[in-house]
Amino acid sequence: MKRSFSLLGFGLLVAMVSFHSIRPQVDIVTYTSLREGFKNPPIHARPKVYWWWLNGYVDTVRLKEELTSIKKAGLGGVDIFEIGLPPASDPNQIIPAGPAFMSDASVKTIHMAIREAGKLGLEVGLNLASSWNAGGTWVKPQHAAKTLYFSKTTVSGSSQSTVRLPFPAIPPDKQGKPRPIAYGPDGKPAYHEEVAVIALPAGQQAQLDTTKIINISAFFDAKKEELTWKAPAGEWEVYRYICSNSGEQLIRPTPNSVGPIIDHFDSTATRMHVMYFIDRLKPLIGDFRKSALKNLYLASYEAKEFTWTPTLPAAFKKLHGYDLYKFLPAIYNPEHYQPEVAKNFQFDFDKTLSELMINNHYRKAKEICNSYGLQIISESGGPGHLHHIPVETLKALGALDVPRGEYWYNRTFFMENDKDSLVDMLYLVKEIAAASHIYKRGIVEEESFTSYWDWQEGPSDLKPLADRAFCEGMNRLVIHGFPHNPKEMGHPGIAYFAGTHYNDRNTWWPKVKPFNDYLGRISFILQQADFVADVLHYYGDNVPNLIPPKNTRFTVGAGYDYEVVNTEVLMRDLTVEKGSWVLPGVGRYKVLSIGNEGRIPSEARAKLKKLSEQGATLVEQKPAMPALAALHIPPDFSYAGQKADQRYTPLDYIHYRRDELDFYLIRNTTNQWVSKECHFRQQAKTPEIWDPISGSVVPISVYKQENDRINVPVSLPPYGAYFVVFSKTSATSGPKVTNADFDILNATKPALVLDGPWNLTFPKGWGAPESATFPKLISWTESEQKGIRYFSGTATYQKTFDYKPVAATVRQRVYLDLGDLTKVGEVWLNNKSLGIVWTPPYRVDITDAIKTGANSLRIDVANTWSNRLTGDAITGEKYTKTNITKANKNLVPWDKLPLIKSGLLGPVTVQIVKN
């Protein structure tokens, strides 16, 4: 029977009410259990944070306080991440150096933090380095990162001769500095291995004939460093190649933890490194399965030197069937070879490194961690276009327990073409989601809200970023980050120079739980359901073969979504059933699209051809839309004026399914209210709204079944988002959808405008007067009193107003609309708490609190730390303390940073909604 509920303009009401799969499962997944998990998300769905231990300097009392604060804020866990800072981020050196990472003192503190987190039911991860990449003080030369060096000697041919081939000189690193590698008594690197001796005709500058390149390693005595070789006539250039340490160090270690990174392509180095942590932790923790430590984390790979590893030649030959030795000169001088020859070799070389890293680093780390009851998480090979990436990304991400990506914001200089481009090169979500889907990992983690905008944002600024990531497939956040603050560090306290400073020293932290609940609710549904798409996009072979953000370089068309598959999964899993492409346990697709991002191996092309002959639709390097039209497949989600490009369309979506429940997450991409009649490709189902702001579920009675789609009026506030959920109940349509269904919000006239003076109180000790009266609502930054103008923190607004109820002829609700505020508010009416408002519309239901006659209203409003930091810089006052002396990546002095509009801005109105 169709659930009946009178809902006029439901968007307004929602806005007011506001390997094997490792997907976390509720005991029995039912409609009821999903609703319950949505209302109160479990730990595994709630956001985690990077818990920055800056310079390794910690206060154990504060660690416990912070964990309690993290729990109360509705977060699900922490990733302990020890890290140093660039000099510009702590020019006054206010952060002391703690003990060396993983020393006895360090391990003792880590164990304490894990134990205390466990008492609170929080999950803990541990980063496998002091900063990144993988490495540390314990890494010996044989396990450290390696590269290739060579010396060149000219040899004249036609006679037998013995020639000394000098040991290659070790050049400076890319910054012109001596490489920090260990040397033996003989002056040579403590670790080095001979690779090959290669001869080629002297003076050959281009179009080199590879038949004239000779591997003469057998004629070289490495101990004597002598070559005994009867060279053919002419002059020859003889190259002696050796493998030795590159000297690459941890990127940003703490002062006492400087050390080399490991050889990420060598399984013995990976085993040594991971086991070092396990062996150090296990005596204190015991059985990891019974502890709060759930995972170890390998941060993004950002090594910059040319990479070599001793097993590379053998792996190369096994993969490609030919020796790489003749092509060693092509590594440094590809222009000497025919272009196609050099290109093909580079492709094969990259492929070999990719396979070595995937198998010897990521898969090996997973194997070791799993054997001890731990998971491995990584931004494998990442992040994005910013650094050298030596792996095929989907395959590398799929080799993990949990793949992780990252997204930044307001980094316009990393856009592909211009600041309006959607191809944000540091927005890695679609790629991570695809890997998690096709490898059945269940979780799509994202390092979230990474930026350089110190203390300038609030939850309402972060929400649209999370919503976009959700609509590309994210289903768990790891917020970057929570800087640990020892007691003496003051406010806003110390911080890592990058990231949103998301900790208990923030002004709005006491009111952040509803935002974390919101993030957890959406994450929970997306973790428990399966992604739905019409098109499977095969992007071929390449290294790294990155996947750009959704609907940028590749798109199907407005109202359609797509999955991306790589060669490994295509060859292993792809089938055809009843005309659909099928990845078992992943999804069914009507069209398979072959792109042009990478090479298409002959075996993959043959399989696709064979499968397409079973009746499935295949398109290559052309739009998929005509094929979908020919199959009579309408858009999954559509509305008038819709476009695929998010820059030019107001509503974005993603579709998930669990059994007979379909979840469409719809988001408003604009800063204005949007009302549309939307069409969902559903039949014989009843729609509901699941509102992640409030956790409420509201049946929709205003909808219409029309052929193969259900039409529903959707109304969303600025940057609003909610689920439209379809369940298989009655097929009976609700009332016909008309434009009138969208008019309630705009037609609603305030019953009362709360204008006139407001009384404000400010906390002591932060520069503002204890009390003030505003004749009208203005931003604090417009005040003539500098203590208010530069105030950061929470101020309280109070007003008494009279209310005379309007005679009600139908059911009605009364709402208090605060208009605009920044950044977070909390409301009490007649001493009754009405909750926290943190995103538009800033509105609360006061039906049960308002009374006839005099009413007492109290509103707390918290802004950010930015204005007080600017004020201190301008006035010379010292209300704040932090290591960050310049904002925005240490580039903008605080006194040059514009003030941010703050406070309750209004208009504040009482509104009556009839329903």
Secondary structure, 3 states (H helix, E strand, C coil): CCCCCCCCCHHHHHHHCCCCCCCCCCCCCCHHHHHHHHHCCCHHHCCEEEEEEECCCCCHHHHHHHHHHHHHCCCCEEEEEEECCCHHHCCCCCCCCCCCCCCHHHHHHHHHHHHHHHHCCCEEEEECCCCCCCECCCCCHHHECEEEEEEEEEEECCCEEEEECCCCCCCCCCCCCCCCCCECCCCCECCEEEEEEEEEECCCCCCECHHHCEECHHHEECCCCEEEEECCCCEEEEEEEEEEECCCECCCCCCCCCCEEECCCCHHHHHHHHHHHHHHHHHHHCCHHHCCEEEEEECCCCCCCCCCCCCHHHHHHHHHCCCCHHHHHHHHCHHHECHHHHHHHHHHHHHHHHHHHHHHHHHHHHHHHHHCCCEEEECCCCCHHHCCCCCCHHHHHHCCCEEEEEEECCCHHHECCCCCCCCECCEECHHHHHHHHHCCCCCCEEEEEECCCCCCCCHHHHHHHHHHHHCCCCCEEEEEEEECCCHHHCCECCCCCCCCCCCCCCCCHHHCHHHHHHHHHHHHHHHHCEECCCEEEECCECCCCCCCCCCCCCCCCCCCCEEEECHHHHHHHCEEECCEEEECCCEEECEEEECCCCECCHHHHHHHHHHHCCCCEEEECCCCHHHHHHCCCCCCEECCCCCCCHHHCCEEEEEEEECCEEEEEEEECCCCCEEEEEEECCCCCEEEEECCCCCCEEECCCCEEECCEEEEEEEECCCCEEEEEEECCCCCCCCCCCHHHHCHHHHCCEEEECCCCEEEECCCCCCCCCEEEECCCCCHHHCCCHHHHCCCCEEEEEEEEEECCCCCCCCEEEEEECEEEECEEEEEECCEEEEEECCCCCEEECCCCCCCEEEEEEEEEECCCHHHHHHHHHHCCCCCECCCCEHHHHCEEHHHCCCCCCEEEECCEEEEEEC
